[in-house]
């Protein structure tokens, strides 16, 4: 039992082996060896793969940016062409509208001239008819005036004198 207690007591006295100063050089050696191996693996295998992935991504980004610039330039060119076509279409539409207005105005002017000529002809015809009606009315008024004058003279009990009545009616009518 004494040997058990001695060996158990020696383990307790030793403590944690990582903290034993006598094993530090051995631990430092294996630490350096492990770090060198990790460095070699990283520098030879992992880092080149990461660098190639980064370079590929950088190339893709640069290519995408160039393609985006190219597409942007094409879009600007297309927009400029669209604006030119739109301006040309508006100018053409304005020209067509102006031509249509000119044609319509010419048709309206011709129609107005024709209507004016027709109205002038009807006015002249109406003036002739009115002149005829006036002349007829004037003759009728004269005839009625002579008849009324003769009836008035007769109603007064005198014998109407045809010449005197005609002279009086003519004098009153301005003729």
C-alpha atoms as a printed R data frame, in Angstrom:
    type eleno elety resid chain resno        x       y        z
1   ATOM     1    CA   UNK     A     1    0.000   0.000    0.000
2   ATOM     2    CA   UNK     A     2    2.871   2.231    0.538
3   ATOM     3    CA   UNK     A     3    3.875   1.964   -3.095
4   ATOM     4    CA   UNK     A     4    0.442   2.987   -4.160
5   ATOM     5    CA   UNK     A     5    0.522   6.050   -2.011
6   ATOM     6    CA   UNK     A     6    3.995   6.914   -3.250
7   ATOM     7    CA   UNK     A     7    3.088   6.704   -6.877
8   ATOM     8    CA   UNK     A     8   -0.133   8.541   -6.295
9   ATOM     9    CA   UNK     A     9    1.703  11.151   -4.230
10  ATOM    10    CA   UNK     A    10    4.295  11.606   -6.967
11  ATOM    11    CA   UNK     A    11    1.550  12.284   -9.526
12  ATOM    12    CA   UNK     A    12   -0.013  14.795   -7.264
13  ATOM    13    CA   UNK     A    13    3.310  16.461   -6.684
14  ATOM    14    CA   UNK     A    14    4.045  16.670  -10.389
15  ATOM    15    CA   UNK     A    15    0.839  18.640  -11.258
16  ATOM    16    CA   UNK     A    16   -0.098  19.287  -14.908
17  ATOM    17    CA   UNK     A    17    2.572  18.056  -17.331
18  ATOM    18    CA   UNK     A    18    2.111  21.060  -19.637
19  ATOM    19    CA   UNK     A    19    3.288  23.329  -16.884
20  ATOM    20    CA   UNK     A    20    6.418  21.305  -16.078
21  ATOM    21    CA   UNK     A    21    9.396  23.475  -16.881
22  ATOM    22    CA   UNK     A    22   11.456  20.449  -17.664
23  ATOM    23    CA   UNK     A    23    9.233  19.590  -20.677
24  ATOM    24    CA   UNK     A    24    9.139  23.146  -22.181
25  ATOM    25    CA   UNK     A    25   11.965  22.618  -24.705
26  ATOM    26    CA   UNK     A    26   10.325  19.457  -26.004
27  ATOM    27    CA   UNK     A    27    6.885  21.204  -26.200
28  ATOM    28    CA   UNK     A    28    8.412  24.226  -27.952
29  ATOM    29    CA   UNK     A    29   10.130  21.952  -30.469
30  ATOM    30    CA   UNK     A    30    6.888  20.141  -31.357
31  ATOM    31    CA   UNK     A    31    5.029  23.471  -31.451
32  ATOM    32    CA   UNK     A    32    7.513  24.850  -33.986
33  ATOM    33    CA   UNK     A    33    7.320  21.615  -36.012
34  ATOM    34    CA   UNK     A    34    3.488  21.761  -36.021
35  ATOM    35    CA   UNK     A    35    3.485  25.446  -37.021
36  ATOM    36    CA   UNK     A    36    5.979  24.819  -39.842
37  ATOM    37    CA   UNK     A    37    3.857  21.906  -41.141
38  ATOM    38    CA   UNK     A    38    0.686  24.021  -40.946
39  ATOM    39    CA   UNK     A    39    2.504  26.899  -42.689
40  ATOM    40    CA   UNK     A    40    3.728  24.587  -45.449
41  ATOM    41    CA   UNK     A    41    0.261  23.101  -45.996
42  ATOM    42    CA   UNK     A    42   -1.353  26.539  -46.056
43  ATOM    43    CA   UNK     A    43    1.269  28.157  -48.284
44  ATOM    44    CA   UNK     A    44    1.467  25.262  -50.767
45  ATOM    45    CA   UNK     A    45   -2.180  24.103  -50.939
46  ATOM    46    CA   UNK     A    46   -4.810  26.316  -49.307
47  ATOM    47    CA   UNK     A    47   -3.512  29.821  -49.997
48  ATOM    48    CA   UNK     A    48   -2.913  29.252  -53.747
49  ATOM    49    CA   UNK     A    49   -6.451  27.917  -54.056
50  ATOM    50    CA   UNK     A    50   -7.819  30.919  -52.190
51  ATOM    51    CA   UNK     A    51   -5.675  33.280  -54.310
52  ATOM    52    CA   UNK     A    52   -6.910  31.641  -57.520
53  ATOM    53    CA   UNK     A    53  -10.535  31.912  -56.367
54  ATOM    54    CA   UNK     A    54   -9.990  35.592  -55.491
55  ATOM    55    CA   UNK     A    55   -8.275  36.249  -58.836
56  ATOM    56    CA   UNK     A    56  -11.101  34.478  -60.669
57  ATOM    57    CA   UNK     A    57  -13.689  36.533  -58.782
58  ATOM    58    CA   UNK     A    58  -11.743  39.724  -59.463
59  ATOM    59    CA   UNK     A    59  -11.634  38.805  -63.157
60  ATOM    60    CA   UNK     A    60  -15.359  38.040  -63.168
61  ATOM    61    CA   UNK     A    61  -16.128  41.331  -61.417
62  ATOM    62    CA   UNK     A    62  -13.928  43.263  -63.853
63  ATOM    63    CA   UNK     A    63  -15.544  41.483  -66.794
64  ATOM    64    CA   UNK     A    64  -19.018  42.116  -65.388
65  ATOM    65    CA   UNK     A    65  -18.199  45.801  -64.843
66  ATOM    66    CA   UNK     A    66  -16.901  46.083  -68.416
67  ATOM    67    CA   UNK     A    67  -20.004  44.309  -69.722
68  ATOM    68    CA   UNK     A    68  -22.184  46.619  -67.619
69  ATOM    69    CA   UNK     A    69  -20.391  49.678  -69.006
70  ATOM    70    CA   UNK     A    70  -20.814  48.317  -72.528
71  ATOM    71    CA   UNK     A    71  -24.500  47.641  -71.933
72  ATOM    72    CA   UNK     A    72  -24.899  51.093  -70.384
73  ATOM    73    CA   UNK     A    73  -23.278  52.688  -73.439
74  ATOM    74    CA   UNK     A    74  -25.528  50.623  -75.732
75  ATOM    75    CA   UNK     A    75  -28.572  51.655  -73.687
76  ATOM    76    CA   UNK     A    76  -27.544  55.312  -73.939
77  ATOM    77    CA   UNK     A    77  -27.058  54.921  -77.698
78  ATOM    78    CA   UNK     A    78  -30.455  53.228  -77.978
79  ATOM    79    CA   UNK     A    79  -32.039  56.004  -75.930
80  ATOM    80    CA   UNK     A    80  -30.419  58.654  -78.130
81  ATOM    81    CA   UNK     A    81  -31.639  56.825  -81.257
82  ATOM    82    CA   UNK     A    82  -35.105  56.566  -79.720
83  ATOM    83    CA   UNK     A    83  -35.111  60.301  -78.917
84  ATOM    84    CA   UNK     A    84  -33.970  61.118  -82.471
85  ATOM    85    CA   UNK     A    85  -36.672  58.866  -83.932
86  ATOM    86    CA   UNK     A    86  -39.246  60.428  -81.616
87  ATOM    87    CA   UNK     A    87  -38.167  63.957  -82.615
88  ATOM    88    CA   UNK     A    88  -38.278  62.962  -86.301
89  ATOM    89    CA   UNK     A    89  -41.737  61.447  -85.830
90  ATOM    90    CA   UNK     A    90  -42.959  64.582  -84.065
91  ATOM    91    CA   UNK     A    91  -41.540  66.780  -86.832
92  ATOM    92    CA   UNK     A    92  -43.177  64.556  -89.465
93  ATOM    93    CA   UNK     A    93  -46.468  64.677  -87.564
94  ATOM    94    CA   UNK     A    94  -46.229  68.479  -87.331
95  ATOM    95    CA   UNK     A    95  -45.526  68.660  -91.078
96  ATOM    96    CA   UNK     A    96  -48.492  66.398  -91.853
97  ATOM    97    CA   UNK     A    97  -50.733  68.467  -89.571
98  ATOM    98    CA   UNK     A    98  -49.552  71.681  -91.246
99  ATOM    99    CA   UNK     A    99  -50.230  70.204  -94.696
100 ATOM   100    CA   UNK     A   100  -53.652  68.989  -93.594
101 ATOM   101    CA   UNK     A   101  -54.444  72.419  -92.123
102 ATOM   102    CA   UNK     A   102  -53.335  74.094  -95.357
103 ATOM   103    CA   UNK     A   103  -55.474  71.719  -97.434
104 ATOM   104    CA   UNK     A   104  -58.458  72.193  -95.139
105 ATOM   105    CA   UNK     A   105  -57.970  75.971  -95.185
106 ATOM   106    CA   UNK     A   106  -57.798  75.910  -98.988
107 ATOM   107    CA   UNK     A   107  -60.988  73.824  -99.098
108 ATOM   108    CA   UNK     A   108  -62.659  76.189  -96.612
109 ATOM   109    CA   UNK     A   109  -61.530  79.233  -98.613
110 ATOM   110    CA   UNK     A   110  -62.827  77.672 -101.840
111 ATOM   111    CA   UNK     A   111  -66.096  76.754 -100.140
112 ATOM   112    CA   UNK     A   112  -66.401  80.269  -98.683
113 ATOM   113    CA   UNK     A   113  -65.680  81.822 -102.076
114 ATOM   114    CA   UNK     A   114  -68.223  79.548 -103.704
115 ATOM   115    CA   UNK     A   115  -70.740  80.333 -100.967
116 ATOM   116    CA   UNK     A   116  -69.998  84.059 -101.300
117 ATOM   117    CA   UNK     A   117  -70.541  83.856 -105.075
118 ATOM   118    CA   UNK     A   118  -73.746  81.901 -104.559
119 ATOM   119    CA   UNK     A   119  -74.936  84.367 -101.919
120 ATOM   120    CA   UNK     A   120  -74.036  87.316 -104.153
121 ATOM   121    CA   UNK     A   121  -76.004  85.729 -107.015
122 ATOM   122    CA   UNK     A   122  -78.981  85.122 -104.721
123 ATOM   123    CA   UNK     A   123  -78.714  88.670 -103.346
124 ATOM   124    CA   UNK     A   124  -78.678  90.082 -106.878
125 ATOM   125    CA   UNK     A   125  -81.648  87.902 -107.806
126 ATOM   126    CA   UNK     A   126  -83.431  88.889 -104.591
127 ATOM   127    CA   UNK     A   127  -82.717  92.565 -105.267
128 ATOM   128    CA   UNK     A   128  -84.250  92.179 -108.722
129 ATOM   129    CA   UNK     A   129  -87.280  90.479 -107.203
130 ATOM   130    CA   UNK     A   130  -87.504  93.179 -104.506
131 ATOM   131    CA   UNK     A   131  -87.153  95.908 -107.142
132 ATOM   132    CA   UNK     A   132  -89.931  94.231 -109.111
133 ATOM   133    CA   UNK     A   133  -92.088  93.981 -105.992
134 ATOM   134    CA   UNK     A   134  -91.373  97.646 -105.159
135 ATOM   135    CA   UNK     A   135  -92.264  98.723 -108.665
136 ATOM   136    CA   UNK     A   136  -95.384  96.614 -108.548
137 ATOM   137    CA   UNK     A   137  -96.219  97.885 -105.066
138 ATOM   138    CA   UNK     A   138  -95.578 101.442 -106.168
139 ATOM   139    CA   UNK     A   139  -97.892 100.968 -109.155
140 ATOM   140    CA   UNK     A   140 -100.473  99.297 -106.928
141 ATOM   141    CA   UNK     A   141 -100.204 102.094 -104.362
142 ATOM   142    CA   UNK     A   142 -100.631 104.611 -107.144
143 ATOM   143    CA   UNK     A   143 -103.640 102.749 -108.498
144 ATOM   144    CA   UNK     A   144 -105.159 102.365 -105.056
145 ATOM   145    CA   UNK     A   145 -104.423 106.026 -104.263
146 ATOM   146    CA   UNK     A   146 -106.192 107.126 -107.464
147 ATOM   147    CA   UNK     A   147 -109.119 104.840 -106.727
148 ATOM   148    CA   UNK     A   148 -109.383 106.013 -103.116
149 ATOM   149    CA   UNK     A   149 -109.061 109.663 -104.173
150 ATOM   150    CA   UNK     A   150 -111.826 109.164 -106.751
151 ATOM   151    CA   UNK     A   151 -114.009 107.444 -104.125
152 ATOM   152    CA   UNK     A   152 -113.386 110.233 -101.603
153 ATOM   153    CA   UNK     A   153 -114.227 112.913 -104.168
154 ATOM   154    CA   UNK     A   154 -117.348 110.977 -105.127
155 ATOM   155    CA   UNK     A   155 -118.298 110.509 -101.472
156 ATOM   156    CA   UNK     A   156 -118.115 114.252 -101.025
157 ATOM   157    CA   UNK     A   157 -120.648 114.573 -103.729
158 ATOM   158    CA   UNK     A   158 -118.505 115.901 -106.506
159 ATOM   159    CA   UNK     A   159 -117.752 114.336 -109.804
160 ATOM   160    CA   UNK     A   160 -114.170 113.053 -109.863
161 ATOM   161    CA   UNK     A   161 -111.927 114.606 -112.467
162 ATOM   162    CA   UNK     A   162 -109.580 111.922 -113.704
163 ATOM   163    CA   UNK     A   163 -106.838 114.355 -114.700
164 ATOM   164    CA   UNK     A   164 -106.973 116.320 -111.449
165 ATOM   165    CA   UNK     A   165 -106.853 113.096 -109.389
166 ATOM   166    CA   UNK     A   166 -103.896 111.765 -111.421
167 ATOM   167    CA   UNK     A   167 -102.035 115.049 -111.029
168 ATOM   168    CA   UNK     A   168 -102.700 115.185 -107.283
169 ATOM   169    CA   UNK     A   169 -101.640 111.541 -106.737
170 ATOM   170    CA   UNK     A   170  -98.517 112.052 -108.873
171 ATOM   171    CA   UNK     A   171  -97.637 115.210 -106.958
172 ATOM   172    CA   UNK     A   172  -98.029 113.420 -103.626
173 ATOM   173    CA   UNK     A   173  -96.102 110.344 -104.730
174 ATOM   174    CA   UNK     A   174  -93.174 112.377 -105.920
175 ATOM   175    CA   UNK     A   175  -93.564 111.710 -109.532
